[in-house]
Amino acid sequence: MKIFNAMIRYGAIASLALAPAAVLAASPDYTYIEGSYVNIDLDGVDDGGGFGIAGSAEVGENIYIFADYSSVGFSGPFDFSIYNVGVGYKSAVSDTTDVNVSIAYINAELDAGILGSADEDGYSLDVSLRNMVSNEFELNGGINYIDFGGSGGDDTLFHVGGVYSFNDSFAVTGDFSVGEDITTFLIGGRFYVK
């Protein structure tokens, strides 16, 4: 089950996709929808690509909710999908920097064709910083702990990302994450909801 254990660690990437971007403002924006290309490299096992969709909404002065879904295909019969739903708390440490703490429920499924499938539920905790380097560019990064309990195991991933906003409606995003057995890269487009 090393493949499945490494793949479920990908759940931490969900938190990466949820690091919202700036909308030409002094502080980061927390309301958007986005789509992304996802590449996962399982150390010594395989690498695969797929897609992800995500959304986030600010629901109070310091609270936001989020959800995302990703599907990745690997060589052979392996397909991996994951979704998460969570809530986060943000606090400004300056006019341009927020610290974020979030918790999410995660469900991951590995489909191995005729070999069967496996399904795990768990949670993730993420702590990150988001800084507006300029009105258009946000740099973010942090640490994500994911725990699936039982045979699913746990892992800690470090992530860093950037978001470039072309205007108050559209941005491009890029994120990189590394854990014990997994490395992930995301690139996508984000649409801000006003």
C-alpha angles and dihedrals in degrees: 000000000000089000092054093044091052093044095052088055083068085078087084088067088067087071089052092056088051097059095109125217138239122263103206090287138115093257135036122275121234103192119083149107122227147177126208147180111239126204120187126189114195106201110250093350117068146304129228145174138221145132139284136197124197143172139189134185132191107229101175141005092283105010131087134172127211145181137181144175130203134182123193130182125210132191115284119015097326121123123168129196132177138177134183138187123195154144130240139196121214129195127184114233091179138353090277105029132070130185113214132199118185140172126198141183110232132198120188129183131189116198114196098177113230089001089070134240140271130209129195135183124203147131140254133211119201133186117185146156125227119196129185102221088181136348089275104034130065125187117197138173144153150135128288128196118197126187127186095169122213114034092346094074128192139266143181120228131191118213139188129181147164137212126199116196115205092188139332091292109044140036140165120231136199129183136178126195133180132189137161096290105005140066121187135188126190131188123177154138125260129203118199118224114219 
